[in-house]
Amino acid sequence: MLLERNNELELVETNAPDGLYRVSYGQTEYITTDFSLPSISTDTSATEYYVLCPDFSSSFSNGDIVFINSRRKKIIGFLCESAKNNTVLVTEKCDNLCDFCSQPPNNNSDTHLFINAAQAIIDFNSKDVVGITGGEPTINKSKFLKFIDMLNIANNNTPLHILTNGRAFSDIDFCKEVVRKTKNRDVVWGIPLHGHNQALHDECVSSKGAFKDTFNGLINLSYSGAYIELRTVVTKKNYRFLKNITELINSSFAFIPVHAIMNLEPKGWAKRNFDDLYISVMDQIPYIEDCVAYSGLINQEVVLFNYPLCSIPNNLRGSYRKSISDWKNYYPDFCNDCDEKELCGGFFASSEGKYLDNTIARVKL
């Protein structure tokens, strides 16, 4: 299977201990700080640490952040200039147990993940958005605030797209503190709402009380002036209620400008529960159309994530977004001659095989 961008390379040899490094080819002056990562290159005389890897120079640019895993003999792209989307994991813990979760939670220690993420973002120092994901990034409020503090102390202004279930923001004091610490930074909060009522949302995330927490969190955060992208993963359980969710957004969260409707990623628990969850795009379309039509009346934007472009009819193309990250998407052979391939996000790499057969949905254009 050919991915659009390979995020992992085979490591032949290195003298570098496992950890994060900044790629340096000696092309630009690099000013070190207290937060600087050690440099690494393929030139054994240019930096203290080196790697031997045939594709290293063609895969990583000067200033990219990579992770060396000598046990697995892997070089992993952590933050890369060539990436269409850069995202870092800060925890694998979560207080929801979504039956479609692509990154099933565990209780492993996450302190090093927060530290690695902060160091990488600071050293990468990008003007482009970096995504923050989990697990649930705010499940440990103290660690999350310290993570933001690290970025602020380093005078880092990288824009962030933070994926959170929003439950922690039901704590108004925590919400105020986060808003205060991020007031000088561009932040988009991606928060899921999978049902228009407590019964449906709590069933989707397998956590009693989740709807109440998220609802109150959305109220607190939206009224603080934060920019929120509300997200709904479409499954057999909720696809008939997309318009109802949009109506709830309009009636309760007037300051939320974007509703992202997302096709299922067949990975993790979503792959295990695929037959119980997945609803074909063709069956989704009428409900998406109703949702988009209603949103147009209330001046709210609807965007469609994780869909192959060929499955979206012309009247919804304005809402389509090429959203699947380039390190986890791919184009099957039947896409090779498509005139619109460059406009399309393709398919999740995890959908190869029977999952791909089930996710292909042809609609009459």
N, C-alpha and C positions, 0 to 999 in steps of 0.2 A: 504494500500500500504506500502511495506517495503522498506525503503531507505537503501542504503549501510551503511550510517552513519547518526544518528539522530543529527541534529544541534541545536535542541530546546528541553528543558525539562520543565515539569510542576513544578512550584515552589509552595511548600507547605507553607513555612514560611521563613522570613528573617528579619534581623534588618538593612540591608544595603539599603541606598538610591539608587535610580536608577543611573546606571552608569557602568563604566568598573572596573573590579577587576582582580587581579592575584590570581590564585588558589594556595594555599599553604597547604601542608600536613605536613610541618615541616621536610621534608626529606633532604633538602639541605639548606646550609646557604644562605640567601638572602641579598645581599648588596643593601641598599636603596640609591637612588640618587634623585636629584631635579625632575627627570621625573618619579619617581616610582609611580605605582598604589597601592592603598590599597589592602591588602591581604584578602582572604575569604576562608573559608573551612566549613566542616560539623561539626567540633569540636567547640563547643561554648566557650571553654576555650583556644583554640590554637591561634585564631586571633580575632581582634576586631569585625569583621563582620562574620556572619555565615549564612548558608542556610540549610533548611530542605528539602531534595529532595531525594527520594529513589535511583535514578540512577546516582546521581551526581558523586560519587567516581568511578564508573565503566565507566563513560563517559568522565571525564576530568582528565588530568594528572597534576602533580606538575609543575607549571610555565605556564600553559595554561591561556589565557585571556578570560574572560567571561563577558557578559553584563547582568545586572539584570534589568528586567522590571517588577516592582511590580504591575503595573496597569493591565498588561496582564497576570500576574502570570507566567512569562516565565524566564528561564535562557537560554541565547543564546551563543553558542560557537562563539567567535570572532576570536581568533587565537589558534589553537590546534595542539599539537605535533602529534597526531594520524591522522590528516587530510592529505589526499594525495595532496590537494591543499588548500592553505590559501589565501584568497582575502579580501581586505577591501574596502569599499565604501567611497569616499571622497567628492562626490557631486552628486546631482540629476539634476543639470542644464546641458543643452547641446545646442550647436548651430547647430546640425543636428537634423532632425526629421525622422529617418529611419523608414520605414513602417514595418520593421521586428524587431524593438527594443524590447528586452525582459525586459528592465527596463525603461519604458516611463519617460521622463524628467518632472520636475516641477521646480518652482522657489523658493522653500523653502530655508530658510537660511541654509548654509552649513558650517559655521565656526566651529561648534562643531564637524562636521564629519571629517574635516581636523585635528583638535586637537586630537580627539579620535584615529584616525588612527595613527598619529605620536606617541602618548603616548603608544599605544598598541604595535607597531612595536619595539619601544625602549625597552619596558619592556620584551617583548617576546624574543628579541635578538637572533633571529634564524639565523643559517648559511644557511638555505634553503630559496628558493625564496618565497617572499610574493607578491601577485598580488595587483595592485592599479587600481581601476575601478570607473566608474561613471554611469550616466552622463558623462560629459567630464572633466577630471581632470585639464586640462589646460585652461578652459574657463575663469577663473580669474587668470591671470598670476601672480599677486602679491601673492595671497594665495598659489598657487602651489610652488612658489619659497620659501616662508616662511615655507611651509611644508618640503621641502628638507633641508632648513636651520636647522629646529628643529632636524632632524635626524643627520645632520653633527655635530651640537653643542654637541650632546650627544655621539659623537664618535661611532655612530651606523653604522655598515657595512652590514646590511641585504641586500642581493641581491633583486632587484625589477623587476617585470614584469608589466610594465605600459601600460594600454590600453587607447589609445588616438586616436582621429580622425586625428591628425597631423596638423590641420589647423593653430594652434597658431605658429607652427614652420616656417610658411611663413614669420613671423617677425624675421628677421635675428639676431637682437639684443637679442631678447628673446631666440632664439635658442642657441646663443653663451653663454648666461648666464646659461642656463640649462646644457649645456655640461660642462661648467666650474665647476658648483656645483656638478656634478655627475661623474667627471672624475676619482675619486678614488673608485667608487662603480660599481659593476656589475649590469647593467641595460639592459633589453630587452624591446624595444618599440614595442608594438603590434598595428599596424596602418592599418586600413581597406582601401582597394581600390576595389570597387564593380563594376567598369566599366572601359573599356579601353579608354573611351572618356568622355568629359564633359556631354554630353546629358544623357548617361546611368548612370554614377555615381551620378550626381545631382538628377536624377529621383529616384534612390534607396534610397538616404538619404533625399529626399524632401527638398533640400536646394540649391538655386541657388548660384553659385560661389564656392561651396564646393570642386569640383574637382580641380579648379585652386589653391585654398588654400592648399589642401592636396598635390597636385603635387609639388608645390614650397616648402612646408614643408618637403616632402620626400627628395627633392634635398638637401636642407640645412642640414637636420639631417644626411643623409647618407654620405655626403661629409665631415661631421665633424668627422666621424669614429664611430658613434653610431651603435649599433647592432639593426637591425630592422627585425621584423617578420611581413611581409605584409600579411594581412588577407582578405579573400573574403567569404562572406556569400552567399551560392548558392540559387537562387530563379528562378522562371519562367522567370524573366526579364533578367537574366545575364548568365544562365548556358551554353548557346551556345557560350559564348565569353570568357570562361576561358583561352583558349590558347592565345587569343588576349591580355588578361590582363598580362599573363606571358611574352609575346613578348614586351609589353610596359615596364615591369619591367626590362627586359634585355637591352632594348635600351636606357632607361632613367635613371635607378637607378642601375648601375653596382655593387654597394657595398651592395645590399640587398641579403642576402644568402638564405632566407627561404620564401616560399609562402605557407601559411596555407589556405587550402580549407575547409570550414566549413558548415556542415549540419545545417538546420534551427532549432532553439529552439522554440517550440510552447508555448510561454509565452508572456505576455504583448500585445503589438500591433501585434506581429507575430501571436498570437493566434486569435486575432480579424480578421486579414487579411489572415489567413492560406490558405483558398481555392484559393485566388488570387496569393499566393506566392509559396506554396510548390510544388516542383517537385520531383517525386519519385527518389530514389537512382538509381534504374534500368535505368531511363532515363538520370541521371547525368553521369553514368559510362563511356559511350563512350567519352564524352567531358573531363572528368577527365583523362582518358587514354591518350588522345592527349596532354593534358597539361603536364602530367608526362613525356611522351616520349620527348617532346620538351625541358623540363627542364633538362632532362638527358644530352642532347646535349650541353647545356650551363653551365653545372655543378652547377645548382641551385637545392636546395632541395625543394620538395613538400611534405607537411604533410597533413594528412586527420584527421580532428577533428569532433567529435560529431556524428560519425556513429556507428551503431551496426556492430560488426565484421562480422556477417553472411551475411551482404549486400555487402561486399568488395571481389572482385574476387582475386584469388591467385596472379595474376601479379601486384596487387596494395598493397598487404599486407605489403611490405617493407615501404610504406608511411603511414601506419595506426598508429594512436596514441590513447591510452586509455586516453581520454581527459576530459570527463565529471566529474566535481567535485563530490566527494563521498557524499556530503550532498544534491545533487539535481539529482542524478541518481538512477535508480532502474532497476531490472530485472524482467520482467513478468514471469508468471508461466511456460511458454513454454521454458524458458531459464534454468530451473532447472537441466535438464539432459544433458546440452551442455558440451562437453569436453573442449571447449575453453572459458568457462565463465570467468576464471581468467584473460584471455588476453583481454577481451572485456570491453568496457566502458559502455555497456548497453544502456539504453534509458533515456532521460530526464523524470523526474517524472511528468513534466507538459504535457507529451505526452500521459498520461493514457486516455483510452476511445477512442473516435473517432479519436483523433490525432495519437494514437498508431496504429490503424488499417490502417491509411493512410501513416504512415511512415515505416511500415514493407515492405521491398522490397527484394524478393528472387532473387538471380542471380545464374547462373549456374557456379559452381566452377570447 
